[in-house]
Amino acid sequence: MLAAALILLPLLCAASSRASWHQFWYDVGIFGAHPTLDFKSFAPKAPELSAVRWDPRCEPGYVLLSPRGRFYPEPGPLIYDTRGELVWIESRFGMVMDLNVQRFRGEDFLTFWVGEDDGTRGEGSYYMLNSSYEVAHIVSAANGLKGDVHEFKITPDDTALMSIYEITQMDLTAVGRAADGWVYDGLFQEIDIASGALLFEWRARDHYGANDTLFSVGSKSAATPTASDAYDYFHINSIDKHPHDGSYLVSSRYLHSVTCIAPDGAIRWILGGKRNMFTDLSGGKATSFTWQHDARWHLVPFSPHASPDPNIVVLSLLDNGANEHTRSAHHSTGLLLALDLANMTVSVLHAFHAPGSFSSHSQGNLQVLPESGNVFVGWGKASSFSEFAVPSASGTTGDEVQLLCDTHYGPSMFFWFGWVKSYRVQKVRSWVGLPSSYPPDIAVDWKNRSVYVTWNGATVVDGWVLQRRIAMATSPAEEKEEDDDEFADVRYFPRSGFETRLDIPEDSILKGGGEGDADGDCLLRVAAVDGQGKALGFSRAVDCSSGETASPSRLLPLSDSSAVQNLLLASGAMAAVVLALWKSRASLPLVYLRSRRFVRRRFGV
């Protein structure tokens, strides 16, 4: 019945656009839990983004994701442009978390966490990639500890804040468990990136007890307490540092609170949770957030959030309103909160509701974009990100915001399950990427006289120039490497997204007649150029007549024939071994059993 309805539904609404129907089928999962993009010249498959809503007032820039999940087989960092065109995809690091662009010593770096995780916490290090996508720095925690997935924040002082989980003992009698119970202590460190020196460390256990938590102990430490059964009572998930007074802002998901910590480690104030210190002027909406993520200071001078009064500060956070087991709110909401530290009051400046009122029961983040003042929200376990316009008129209420852009990177049908998710989704104004270790990729469709070209990660390419080699050496002694060969420009093509199609012109320059063409020595390649026409890089060359990549002998002459002979001999020997194994394949199980029996008897295993 459901299948019939899905088939007939388009016929009932024939006036709808093709794009809107594609979006509909996308969100109901017709294209699978992980719709992907296919390219002619590039093998990896990236998630297809579905723009549910778009507005030109959305701030231009790049969107950074680190997706993973049950239906995401090859996790890794991703960059898209504002309109959803892929910019960069990478799998060599495996699953990463918290991809971002951060500044260190005046230079932009891509940063992310790499390590082992248990689905909630992790142990690893933080990688910093330069504009060539090469590893420039690896930052680790101090005192033998491992960095956690939740936070790696570079400060203006070129230091790094990082979250850490350490299993340790604590009195759990307040939650009905042993006095010598085991917990995950939530702590953070501030590290000098250049030297690795520890500058500051703070532990939740020194300031909060198990009685402060709002997360059920469940079956943890129910019998004899063990370290393997540790109770995560605090769950630190973000750290920020005030650029002026040096105080720290720490979010505790399981305490439903945000804590301000002085540079000496003392608690200055607590917002939310059991130990809330503020009077809520918004009828409870400013202090009733639950299971939240990503608490941040905001000092950007944009109206109406800025204030000349130093006692008025603005915080942002994502109120998930749910965890993996329960929902405490109808849907997830981003919040901008105004705190009056003189009078210890708090109010909601603006609320940013999940489009469609869905609930993201873990992960997520909220940014105030620096140039437009728009608010960008990554919805965490729900594979979606949104951008909102904040009203500038005075006297507006907290709900009067406008949704500008809304994008899915997985079907909304499966948001709750988190089959494709990204811990955070960041939007950055600028990132300059120019790979230095690999050239542009090309593929030739000779039947349709087309060349497809991509350059994974390159952000400064304005166009492509199809080139043909017009001369080639006639003897081995005169051969030169490909980089030194003469190529003539055939035609310029403006870049059109991640992959550009170049139509090969029907003219004599590609049909032969040039020097060397009789021997099949014509080669094509593609040059990447910037806005001034400067060449940034070159693809591999392909044969003019076949469209196949040129053989190594045409690009780099073989000077040692013995190497070729050895290669042929090795290949022949390998073929003989494979053939022998294939002919005896029926007896392989028996050989395996006899070998196994022999090993067990001989070595007593």
C-alpha positions in Angstrom: 0.0 0.0 0.0 2.8 2.4 0.9 4.7 1.5 -2.2 1.6 2.2 -4.4 1.1 5.6 -2.6 4.7 6.6 -3.3 4.3 5.7 -7.0 1.1 7.6 -7.4 2.0 10.6 -5.4 3.9 12.4 -8.1 1.0 12.0 -10.5 -1.3 13.7 -8.0 1.0 16.7 -7.8 2.2 17.1 -11.4 2.8 20.8 -11.0 5.7 20.2 -8.6 9.1 20.8 -10.0 11.5 18.0 -10.7 14.0 19.4 -8.2 11.4 19.3 -5.4 10.5 15.7 -6.2 14.2 14.7 -6.1 14.3 16.3 -2.6 11.2 14.4 -1.5 12.6 11.1 -2.7 15.9 11.9 -1.1 14.3 12.6 2.3 12.1 9.5 2.4 15.2 7.4 1.7 14.4 6.2 -1.9 18.1 6.9 -2.8 19.3 5.0 0.3 20.4 6.1 3.7 23.6 7.6 2.3 22.9 9.2 -1.2 26.2 9.9 -2.9 27.7 11.7 -5.9 29.5 10.0 -8.7 32.2 11.5 -10.8 33.9 10.5 -14.1 37.4 11.5 -13.1 37.3 10.9 -9.4 36.7 7.5 -7.7 35.7 8.4 -4.1 32.0 9.0 -3.5 30.9 12.0 -1.4 27.5 12.5 0.2 25.0 14.3 -2.0 23.7 17.4 -0.3 20.0 18.2 -0.6 19.2 21.9 -0.4 15.8 22.1 1.2 15.9 25.9 1.3 18.4 28.4 0.0 18.6 32.2 0.2 21.4 34.4 -1.3 21.6 36.2 2.1 23.4 33.1 3.5 27.0 34.0 4.2 29.4 32.7 1.5 32.2 30.4 2.5 32.8 26.7 3.0 30.9 24.1 5.0 33.0 21.5 6.9 31.7 18.1 7.9 33.2 14.9 9.4 30.4 12.4 8.7 30.3 8.9 10.0 27.6 6.4 11.0 26.2 2.9 10.3 25.5 3.7 6.7 28.7 5.7 6.0 31.3 3.1 5.0 34.3 5.4 4.5 34.3 8.2 7.1 36.6 11.2 6.8 36.6 15.0 6.5 34.6 16.8 3.8 34.5 20.4 2.6 31.6 21.8 0.4 31.0 25.3 -0.9 27.9 27.3 0.0 25.9 25.9 -2.8 26.7 22.3 -1.9 29.5 21.6 -4.5 32.1 19.3 -3.2 35.6 20.9 -2.6 37.6 18.2 -0.7 37.1 14.7 0.5 39.7 12.5 2.3 39.8 9.0 3.7 43.4 8.5 4.6 42.8 9.5 8.3 39.8 7.3 8.7 37.1 8.6 11.0 37.8 12.1 12.2 35.8 14.5 14.4 35.3 18.2 14.7 36.7 19.4 11.4 37.4 23.1 11.4 39.6 25.9 10.1 41.6 27.5 12.8 44.4 30.1 12.9 47.9 29.4 14.3 50.8 31.9 14.0 49.0 33.8 11.4 48.3 30.8 9.2 45.0 28.9 8.6 45.0 25.2 9.2 42.4 22.4 8.9 42.1 20.8 12.3 40.4 17.6 13.5 40.6 14.8 16.0 41.9 11.3 15.1 41.9 8.3 17.3 39.8 5.5 18.8 36.3 6.1 20.2 33.6 4.1 22.0 30.7 6.0 20.4 30.6 8.5 23.2 34.2 9.4 24.1 37.5 9.0 22.5 41.3 8.8 22.9 43.5 10.3 20.3 45.4 13.4 19.0 44.6 16.5 17.0 45.9 17.0 13.5 46.6 20.3 11.8 46.8 20.3 8.0 48.3 23.2 6.0 46.9 24.6 2.7 48.5 21.7 0.8 46.6 19.2 2.9 49.8 18.0 4.4 50.1 17.2 8.2 51.9 20.2 9.7 51.3 19.6 13.4 50.0 16.8 15.6 49.0 18.0 19.1 48.6 15.7 22.0 47.4 16.0 25.6 50.0 16.2 28.4 50.7 14.0 31.4 50.2 10.8 29.4 46.6 11.5 28.8 44.7 11.2 25.4 42.8 13.9 23.7 39.0 13.4 23.4 36.8 13.9 20.4 34.7 16.7 21.8 37.0 19.8 21.7 40.1 21.1 20.1 40.0 24.9 20.2 43.0 27.1 19.2 43.1 30.4 21.1 44.4 33.8 20.0 47.5 33.1 22.1 48.4 30.1 19.9 47.5 27.6 22.7 45.0 24.8 22.3 42.1 23.8 24.6 41.3 20.1 24.5 38.7 17.9 26.3 39.9 14.7 28.1 38.2 11.8 29.8 40.1 9.9 32.5 38.7 6.9 34.4 39.3 7.4 38.1 37.6 6.7 41.5 35.0 8.8 43.2 32.4 8.5 45.9 29.1 7.4 44.3 27.0 6.9 47.4 24.9 9.9 46.4 23.6 7.8 43.5 23.3 4.6 45.4 26.6 3.1 44.5 29.9 2.4 46.2 32.1 5.0 48.0 35.0 3.7 45.9 33.1 3.7 42.6 34.6 4.5 39.2 33.8 7.4 36.9 34.9 9.2 33.8 36.3 12.4 35.1 35.7 15.3 32.7 38.8 17.5 32.4 40.4 19.9 30.0 43.9 21.1 29.4 45.4 24.2 27.8 48.5 23.3 25.8 51.2 25.5 24.2 51.1 24.1 20.6 54.7 24.9 19.7 56.3 23.3 22.8 53.6 20.9 24.0 53.9 22.4 27.5 50.9 22.1 29.8 49.7 25.6 30.8 46.4 24.8 32.6 44.3 21.8 33.7 40.9 21.6 35.3 39.0 18.6 36.6 35.2 18.3 37.1 35.7 15.8 40.0 37.3 18.6 42.1 34.2 20.8 41.8 31.2 18.5 41.1 29.9 15.4 42.8 27.8 12.6 41.5 24.7 14.2 43.2 25.0 17.1 40.7 24.3 14.9 37.7 21.0 14.5 35.8 22.1 11.3 34.0 20.9 8.1 35.4 23.6 5.8 36.8 21.6 2.8 35.4 23.4 -0.4 36.0 26.8 1.2 36.3 28.9 -0.1 39.3 25.8 -1.9 40.6 27.9 -4.8 42.1 31.6 -4.7 42.7 32.9 -1.5 41.1 35.4 -1.8 38.3 37.1 0.6 36.0 35.6 -1.0 33.0 32.2 -0.1 34.3 32.9 3.6 34.9 30.0 6.1 35.2 30.1 9.2 33.0 28.4 11.6 35.3 29.7 14.9 33.9 30.3 14.5 30.2 32.4 17.5 29.1 31.7 18.5 25.5 32.9 22.0 24.8 35.5 24.5 26.2 35.9 28.1 25.3 38.2 30.8 26.6 37.3 34.5 27.1 39.8 36.6 25.0 39.9 39.4 27.5 39.8 38.0 31.1 41.0 34.5 30.4 38.1 32.7 32.0 36.9 29.4 30.6 33.4 28.3 29.6 32.7 24.6 30.0 29.6 22.7 28.9 28.5 19.6 30.9 25.9 17.6 29.0 24.9 15.4 31.9 24.7 18.2 34.4 22.6 20.4 32.0 24.9 23.3 32.9 27.5 25.7 31.7 30.3 26.7 34.1 32.5 29.8 34.0 35.9 29.0 35.4 38.4 31.7 36.5 42.1 31.5 35.4 42.9 30.1 38.8 40.5 27.2 38.4 37.7 28.5 40.8 34.1 28.4 39.6 32.8 32.0 39.0 29.2 31.0 38.1 27.0 28.2 36.9 24.2 28.5 34.4 21.5 25.8 34.3 21.4 22.4 36.1 20.9 21.7 39.8 23.3 24.5 40.9 22.1 27.3 38.6 22.9 30.7 39.9 20.8 32.9 37.6 17.3 34.3 37.7 15.6 33.5 34.5 13.8 36.5 32.9 12.4 34.4 30.1 10.0 32.3 32.1 12.5 29.4 32.4 13.5 29.2 28.8 17.0 30.5 29.4 17.9 28.0 32.1 15.9 24.9 31.2 18.2 23.7 28.4 19.0 19.9 28.6 21.6 17.6 27.1 23.2 20.7 25.4 26.3 21.1 23.3 28.8 23.8 22.2 28.6 26.6 24.7 30.5 29.7 23.4 31.3 33.3 24.4 30.3 36.0 21.8 32.0 39.3 21.7 31.3 40.1 18.1 30.0 43.8 17.9 26.8 43.2 16.0 23.4 44.4 17.0 21.5 43.5 19.2 23.8 41.1 20.9 26.7 43.5 21.7 26.6 45.7 24.8 29.0 48.3 26.1 28.4 47.1 29.6 31.1 44.5 30.5 28.7 42.9 32.9 26.4 41.9 29.9 27.7 38.9 28.0 26.2 36.8 25.3 26.5 33.0 25.2 25.3 30.5 22.6 24.6 26.8 22.9 22.6 24.1 21.2 19.8 22.8 23.4 19.5 19.2 22.2 16.5 18.6 24.5 17.1 14.8 24.3 19.6 12.0 24.8 19.8 8.5 23.4 17.1 7.3 25.8 14.7 10.1 26.5 13.3 13.4 25.2 13.0 16.4 27.5 11.9 18.9 24.8 9.7 18.7 21.8 12.6 19.5 19.4 16.2 20.7 19.4 16.8 24.5 19.6 19.8 26.8 19.3 19.9 29.6 21.8 21.5 33.0 22.2 21.5 34.0 25.8 22.2 37.4 27.4 23.7 37.2 30.9 23.7 40.2 33.3 26.6 39.3 35.6 25.9 42.3 37.9 22.4 41.2 38.7 22.8 37.5 37.9 19.9 37.3 35.5 19.7 35.6 32.1 17.3 35.9 29.2 16.8 34.4 25.7 17.9 36.8 23.0 16.9 34.5 20.1 15.9 30.9 19.7 16.6 28.9 16.5 14.3 26.0 16.1 15.1 22.8 14.2 13.4 23.1 10.8 10.5 20.6 10.8 10.8 20.4 14.7 13.0 17.3 14.7 15.0 16.2 17.7 18.7 15.7 17.6 19.5 13.6 20.6 23.3 14.1 20.5 26.1 16.2 19.1 25.7 19.5 17.2 27.0 23.1 17.3 26.0 26.7 16.8 28.0 29.5 15.3 27.5 33.3 15.0 29.0 34.1 11.6 31.4 37.0 11.9 30.5 39.1 8.8 26.7 38.8 8.4 25.7 38.0 12.0 23.8 35.0 10.7 23.5 32.0 13.0 24.7 28.7 11.6 23.6 25.4 13.3 24.9 21.9 12.7 22.3 19.6 14.1 24.6 16.8 15.1 23.0 13.3 14.9 20.4 14.7 12.6 22.2 14.9 9.2 21.3 18.6 8.6 22.6 22.1 8.9 20.8 25.4 8.8 21.5 29.1 8.6 19.2 31.8 10.2 19.0 35.5 9.9 18.9 37.4 13.2 16.5 40.4 13.3 18.3 43.7 14.0 15.2 45.7 14.9 14.8 46.5 18.6 11.9 45.1 20.5 11.8 41.8 18.7 11.0 38.6 20.6 13.3 35.6 20.9 11.4 33.6 18.3 11.5 36.2 15.5 14.3 34.7 13.4 14.2 33.7 9.7 15.4 30.5 8.3 17.5 31.3 5.2 19.2 28.0 4.2 18.5 24.4 5.2 20.6 21.5 3.9 20.4 17.7 4.4 23.4 15.4 3.9 21.2 12.3 4.7 17.5 11.6 4.5 15.3 13.2 7.2 13.5 10.0 7.5 16.5 8.6 9.4 17.4 11.7 11.5 16.6 10.0 14.8 18.6 6.9 14.1 21.8 8.9 13.3 22.8 6.5 10.4 24.7 9.4 8.8 25.9 12.1 11.2 28.6 14.7 11.9 29.6 15.7 15.4 29.8 19.3 14.3 29.3 21.2 11.0 31.3 24.3 10.8 31.0 27.2 8.3 34.1 29.3 7.5 34.4 32.4 5.5 37.6 31.4 3.7 39.9 28.5 3.1 42.7 28.4 0.5 43.6 24.9 -0.6 46.1 24.0 -3.2 47.3 20.3 -3.2 51.0 19.9 -3.8 51.4 16.1 -3.6 48.9 15.0 -6.3 47.9 16.5 -9.7 44.4 17.1 -11.1 42.5 13.9 -12.1 41.2 13.4 -15.6 39.1 10.9 -17.5 38.5 10.8 -21.2 35.2 9.9 -22.9 36.6 9.6 -26.4 33.4 8.4 -27.9 31.7 11.7 -26.9 34.9 13.7 -27.3 34.9 14.9 -23.7 37.5 15.2 -20.9 36.4 15.3 -17.3 38.7 17.0 -14.8 38.8 17.4 -11.0 41.4 18.5 -8.5 40.4 17.4 -5.0 40.8 20.2 -2.5 41.9 23.0 -4.9 39.9 26.2 -4.1 41.8 28.7 -6.3 41.2 27.2 -9.7 39.2 29.5 -11.9 39.4 27.5 -15.1 41.0 24.7 -17.1 43.1 24.8 -20.3 43.1 21.8 -22.6 46.6 21.4 -23.9 48.2 19.3 -26.7 51.8 18.3 -27.0 53.1 19.6 -30.3 56.5 18.0 -30.4 58.2 14.9 -29.0 61.8 13.7 -29.1 62.5 11.1 -31.8 65.2 9.1 -30.1 65.7 7.9 -26.5 68.8 10.1 -26.1 66.6 13.1 -26.8 63.7 12.1 -24.6 62.7 14.5 -21.8 60.4 14.2 -18.9 56.8 15.3 -19.5 57.2 18.5 -17.4 59.7 19.7 -20.0 57.8 18.9 -23.1 56.2 21.6 -25.1 52.4 21.8 -24.9 50.2 24.1 -26.9 46.9 25.6 -25.5 43.8 24.3 -27.3 41.0 25.9 -25.5 40.0 27.5 -22.1 37.1 26.2 -20.1 35.7 28.0 -17.0 35.6 25.8 -13.9 32.0 24.5 -13.3 31.9 22.8 -9.9 34.0 20.0 -8.4 34.1 18.2 -11.8 34.3 20.1 -15.1 33.5 18.7 -18.5 35.8 19.8 -21.3 34.4 19.3 -24.8 37.2 18.4 -27.2 36.9 20.6 -30.3 36.5 19.1 -33.8 39.5 20.6 -35.5 42.7 19.5 -37.1 44.9 20.1 -34.1 43.4 16.9 -32.5 43.0 14.9 -35.7 46.7 14.4 -36.5 49.0 16.0 -38.9 51.4 17.4 -36.3 54.9 16.2 -35.8 55.0 12.8 -34.3 51.3 12.0 -34.9 52.0 9.2 -37.4 53.6 7.3 -34.5 50.8 8.0 -32.1 52.9 10.4 -30.1 50.2 13.1 -29.6 49.3 13.7 -25.9 46.7 15.8 -24.2 46.7 17.2 -20.7 44.8 19.8 -18.7 46.3 22.8 -16.9 44.6 24.3 -13.9 44.7 28.1 -13.9 43.8 30.9 -11.5 41.9 34.1 -12.3 45.0 35.7 -13.9 45.7 32.7 -16.1 48.6 31.5 -14.0 49.1 27.7 -14.2 48.7 26.0 -10.8 49.1 22.4 -11.8 48.9 19.9 -14.6 47.0 16.6 -15.0 48.7 13.5 -16.3 48.9 13.2 -20.0 46.6 11.0 -22.0 47.0 9.6 -25.5 45.2 11.7 -28.2 43.9 8.7 -30.1 42.9 6.3 -27.3 42.3 8.6 -24.4 44.3 6.3 -22.1 46.9 7.6 -19.7 50.3 7.8 -21.3 52.6 4.9 -20.4 55.5 5.5 -18.1 58.0 5.1 -20.9 56.5 8.2 -22.6 56.7 10.3 -19.4 59.9 9.0 -17.8 62.3 6.9 -20.0 63.4 3.6 -18.6 67.2 3.7 -18.5 67.7 0.2 -17.0 66.3 -2.6 -19.1 67.2 -5.2 -16.4 64.4 -3.7 -14.3 61.9 -4.6 -17.0 63.3 -8.1 -17.3 63.1 -8.7 -13.5 59.6 -7.4 -13.5 58.6 -9.8 -16.3 60.3 -12.7 -14.5 58.5 -11.9 -11.2 55.2 -11.6 -12.9 55.7 -15.0 -14.6 56.6 -16.7 -11.3 53.6 -15.2 -9.6 51.3 -16.4 -12.4 52.7 -19.9 -12.1 52.0 -19.9 -8.3 48.5 -18.7 -8.8 47.9 -21.3 -11.5 49.1 -24.1 -9.2 46.9 -22.9 -6.4 43.9 -22.7 -8.7 44.4 -26.3 -10.0 44.7 -27.6 -6.4 41.9 -25.6 -5.0 39.8 -28.6 -4.2 42.4 -29.9 -1.8 43.1 -26.6 0.0 40.6 -27.2 2.8 42.3 -30.6 3.6 45.7 -29.0 3.5 44.4 -26.3 5.9 43.0 -28.9 8.4 46.2 -31.0 8.3 48.4 -27.9 8.9 46.2 -26.8 11.7 46.4 -30.2 13.4 50.1 -30.3 13.0 50.6 -26.8 14.6 48.4 -27.7 17.5 50.2 -31.0 18.2 53.7 -29.5 17.7 53.2 -26.4 19.8 50.5 -27.4 22.2 48.0 -24.7 21.2 
